[in-house]
Amino acid sequence: MKIAVYSGSFNPLHIGHLAILEYLSKDKRFDWVYLVVSPQNPFKDASNNRSALERYDAAVDAVTKHPELQVWVDDIELDMEAPHYTIRTLDALKELEPENSYTLIVGADNLESFPRWKDYERILCEYGIAVYPRKGFDMEELKQRLIDGSEKGRDFKITLLDAPEVNISSSEIREGQSAGRDMSDYLM
């Protein structure tokens, strides 16, 4: 099977994530989406995170409300030792289910910093990424910069998705909640 791996802290899952999950569930390139809840992104501050288990349980609850989605909430990273590098997760999935092929799903905002990811060239060559648009980011330009910035660039598997643009972030929702605003309309 062709698996889309959508990984993140999902703190919290919101309507932007839902739009991407709906798109990926309908996209014929993928048979299934694995929503991987990460205990701690190596690039993010851990101080504003709910526990990984709380976020995992919330993701299971949210996805259960949408049976039309072809999504599996995966807990693979919950038992992995830190740091939680994406390449380790992809390798672990491949080891568990070697018959599947895996593609990492990222937002266009991640393309700019992708060379900072551990073993990013392996991710791009062995697994590949599918990129959804984010406001203010030129996906074509960022893709070309990645390709031009590496000797292995010609072997990179980078697919640009014509998915809905996500204009809300989990941090904006948390900020709104902290300020006492009702953010429930934004939650998945």
Long-range contacts (C-beta under 8 A, 24 or more apart in sequence): 1-31, 1-32, 1-99, 1-100, 1-101, 2-29, 2-30, 2-31, 2-32, 2-100, 2-101, 2-103, 3-30, 3-31, 3-32, 3-33, 3-34, 3-93, 3-97, 3-100, 3-101, 3-102, 3-103, 4-29, 4-30, 4-32, 4-33, 4-34, 4-103, 4-105, 4-130, 5-33, 5-34, 5-36, 5-89, 5-90, 5-93, 5-102, 5-103, 5-104, 5-105, 5-127, 6-33, 6-34, 6-35, 6-36, 6-105, 7-35, 7-36, 7-38, 7-77, 7-86, 7-89, 7-104, 7-105, 8-36, 8-37, 8-38, 8-41, 9-37, 9-38, 9-40, 9-41, 9-44, 9-49, 9-55, 9-170, 10-35, 10-37, 10-55, 10-58, 10-59, 10-170, 11-48, 11-49, 11-50, 11-55, 11-170, 11-174, 12-55, 12-58, 12-170, 12-173, 12-174, 12-187, 12-188, 13-58, 13-59, 13-62, 13-170, 13-187, 13-188, 14-168, 14-169, 14-170, 14-173, 14-186, 14-187, 14-188, 15-168, 15-185, 15-186, 15-187, 15-188, 16-166, 16-167, 16-168, 16-169, 17-166, 17-188, 18-62, 18-66, 18-188, 19-163, 19-164, 19-166, 20-105, 20-132, 20-163, 20-164, 20-166, 21-63, 21-66, 21-69, 21-71, 22-66, 22-68, 22-69, 23-132, 23-161, 23-163, 23-164, 24-70, 24-71, 24-105, 24-163, 25-68, 25-69, 25-70, 25-71, 27-161, 29-103, 29-130, 29-159, 30-70, 30-103, 31-70, 32-70, 32-71, 32-72, 33-69, 33-70, 33-71, 33-72, 33-105, 34-71, 34-72, 34-74, 34-93, 35-59, 35-63, 35-71, 35-72, 35-73, 35-74, 36-74, 36-76, 36-77, 36-89, 37-73, 37-74, 37-75, 37-77, 37-78, 38-77, 38-84, 38-89, 39-77, 39-78, 39-80, 39-82, 39-84, 40-82, 40-83, 40-84, 41-84, 42-83, 42-84, 42-85, 42-118, 43-113, 43-116, 48-171, 48-174, 52-77, 52-78, 53-78, 62-187, 62-188, 65-188, 66-188, 85-117, 85-118, 85-119, 86-117, 86-118, 86-123, 87-117, 87-118, 87-119, 87-122, 87-123, 88-118, 90-123, 90-126, 90-127, 102-127, 103-127, 103-128, 103-129, 103-130, 103-157, 103-159, 104-128, 104-129, 104-130, 105-129, 105-130, 105-131, 105-132, 106-130, 106-131, 106-132, 107-131, 107-132, 107-133, 107-134, 107-137, 107-166, 108-132, 108-133, 108-134, 108-137, 108-138, 108-139, 108-142, 109-134, 109-137, 111-137, 111-139, 111-142, 111-143, 111-145, 111-146, 112-137, 112-142, 114-146, 115-146, 115-149, 115-150, 121-150, 121-152, 121-156, 124-152, 124-155, 124-156, 124-157, 124-158, 125-152, 125-155, 125-156, 125-157, 127-157, 128-156, 128-157, 128-158, 128-159, 129-157, 129-158, 129-159, 130-159, 130-160, 130-161, 131-158, 131-159, 131-160, 131-161, 132-161, 132-163, 132-164, 132-165, 132-166, 133-161, 133-163, 133-164, 133-165, 133-166, 134-165, 134-166, 135-165, 135-166, 135-167
